[in-house]
Amino acid sequence: PAKAGPKKGARRTAPTSHPLYINMLRGHSDTIHDMDLDQSGKLLATASGDGTVRTWFIKDMDKGKDIKYTRIPLDNIPTSVSISPDGKAVAVLLPSDNSVAIYRLGKKAGDEATCVLTIRNIKGDLKDVAISPTGRFIMVSTIATTVYIYTLKGELLHVLDTAQINNGQVSISPCNDMVAASGFTPEVHLWAVQFGKSATSNVFQQVRSAMDLSGHKSGIYSFSFSG
């Protein structure tokens, strides 16, 4: 006979018999929709259907021990999260409110996170968010074919049409020069984001088509740049 599943509310256990297993992140009370790891490998951000984002301090992770975290309560359900390269901020996608919120994190686990920017009234049903490695801009995609590029001050820099019927994932290259999107069609589209230097700052110039990666025979659900 089939084994009965775990009781509702029961503490889940992990496959600790595997030699590479380290630990399990516990604490969310609903589905985890998305997660993102910072470039240093010290922080992991998760977005959950319980209406919270958590940033886990995984650098101190020991086998079997509870992991310290910062909990960010939200008024809406987050479906995507992106952590800044320096681990000091997270971008949270809130589709039911058509907005993206940027939170500045405290210096240690448990410190209160502060909302420093909310980009509101973004047109379309929102799908994904990503922060550039330099923290210069963020990408926000819709379920349809639109991708918005904003500064971290909320200024709209550019609007892309991916022509993919439906968008999937968006991502920004580690070199900060390329943005990419996948979706319903069997390609990954890449664009170059170009900035020029002024006397005081880097000035946005343009976004131009760079290349398409083709070869798959169906839609591409996910992809990743190497470091």
N, C-alpha and C positions, 0 to 999 in steps of 0.2 A: 504493500500500500504506500501511497505517496506520503511524504512527511508533511506534517502541519507546518504552516509558515509561522513566523514570529508573531507574538501577540502585539496588538496595537499599544504603542507607548513603551514597548520593551526595549532595553538597551541593545543596540546592534553590536555584533562582534565582527572582527575582521579576520581574514585568513592569515593568522599569525604564524602558521607553520611554514609559510614561504620564506626562504632565506633572505630575500631582499625587502621584505615588509618592514616598515619603520613605525608607522603610527596611523591613526584615523582621526580626522577632524570632526568632532562631535559638538552639537549645540543647536543647529538649526532645527526648526520644528516642521518644516515643509520642504518641498522640492527645491533643490539647488539648480537654478537656471543657467548660471554662468560662473566662471572663475578666471582669475588672471594672476600670473606670477611676475613679480618685479624682476628687473634685470640682475639684481644682486643675488636672487634666490633666497632672500631673507623673509619676504612677506608674500602671502597668498591672499587675494581678495575673493570673496564669494558673495553672490547675489541670490537671495532665496525668496520663495513664495510666502515665507512668513513675514514679509515686509521689512526685512533687515539686510544690510550688508555687513559682513565681518571681514576684518583684516587680521590674519593669523600670523603670529611671529614664529615662523617655522624654523628659523635659524637655531633655536634652542630646543628643537624637537628631539626628544629621547623616546626610545621604544616604550610604549605603554603609558606614558605620562600625559596628563592633560596639558594642552597647548594654550598659551596665553593669547588673547585676542582683544581687539577693539570692536565694539558693537555699535553700528550706526542705524538707529530706528528711522523708518521712513513712513510717510503718509500714503504711499502707493507701493505697488509691487515692482521691484526692480527685476529686469529681465537680462540685463547685460552690465558688465562692470569692467573697467580698465584702470590699472594702477600705473601711476607715473613712474618713469625710470628710476628716479631717486627715492621712491617709496614714501614720498611726503604728501601725496594726494591721490584721490580716486575719482574717476568719472562714473556716474551711475545713470543708466538709461531708465526712464520712467514712462513707458508707452501710454499708460492710461491718462497721463497728464500732458502728453506730447512735449516732454521736457527732458533735459539732461542737467544733472546737478553735480557740481564739483565740490568735494569735501577735502579740507586740509586736515591731515592726520596729526595726532600728538606725537611726542617723542618716544613714548613708551606705551606698552599694552595697557588698555583701560582708560587712557586719556581721552577726553571728549573730542570728537571730530567736529570741525566747524564748516558749515556750508558757506563757501566764499563766492559762488556764482551759480545761478540757475538760468539756463537758456530755455525760454518758454515759447510756446506757440509754434513749434517746429511742424511744418506741414507734412502730412502723411502718417501712416502707421509705422512706428519706429521699430527697427530691427536690431541694430548693433552699434557699438561705440568703441573708439580706440583713441588713445593719447599718443602723440608722436614722441620718440625717444628723447628729444631735446625739450619737450614740453612747450613747443612753439605753437602747435595747433592740435585740434581734435577732429576726428571724422565721425559723422553720424549717418547711418544708413536707414532707409525705409524698407518696408517689405516689398514695395514696388521696385522702381529702378533709380530712385534718387539717392544721391550721397551729398551731404553738406560738409563743408570744411569751415570750421570756426577757429578764431583765436581763443586763447584761454581767458580772454576778457569778454567773450561773447559776440565778437564782431564776425559777421559772415564774410568769408573770403571768396568762396567759390561754390557753385552747384554743379555736380556731375550727373549725367544720365548714363547709367551703365548699359542700357539696352539689353538687359538679361532676363526680361519678363518678370522675374522676382529676384531680389537680392538675397544672398546668403551671408557670408562673412565679409568683414572689411578688416584690413590690417595695414600697418605702416612699417616700412623697412627700418632696420636698426640704424642705417646711415641717415635716415630722416628725409631722404630725397625722393622716395617712391611711396605711392599709396596703391593698394590693390583691392579688388573686390571679386568675389565669386558669386555664383547664383544658379539659376535654373538651367542656363546654357552651359555647354561643356568647355568653357574657357575660364581662365583667370585673367582679368584685365588689369593692366598696370599703367599708372600715370606718374609723370614727374612733377613734383611741386617745387617751384623755383622762387627763391628769395634773392634780392639784391641788397648790398650793403650801403647804408647811408652813413653820415657822420656819427649818428647816435644809435642806430639800430638796424636790424635786418628788415627789409621792406618786401612785402609780398609782391611778386611780379605776375606769375601765371601758373596754371595747371595745364599740362599738355599730354596727349596720349603718348605712351612710351612703347608698349608691346602687349601682345596677347599670348598667353600660354595655352596651347591647344593640344589635343591628343586623346582626352577622355571622350567617352561616347555618351555620357549623360551628365546631369547637373553635378556641380562640385560643392559639397557640403562644407568643407573646411580645408584650410591650408595654413602654412606657417613659414615665415622667413627664418633662416639660420642666423645666429648671432654674428 
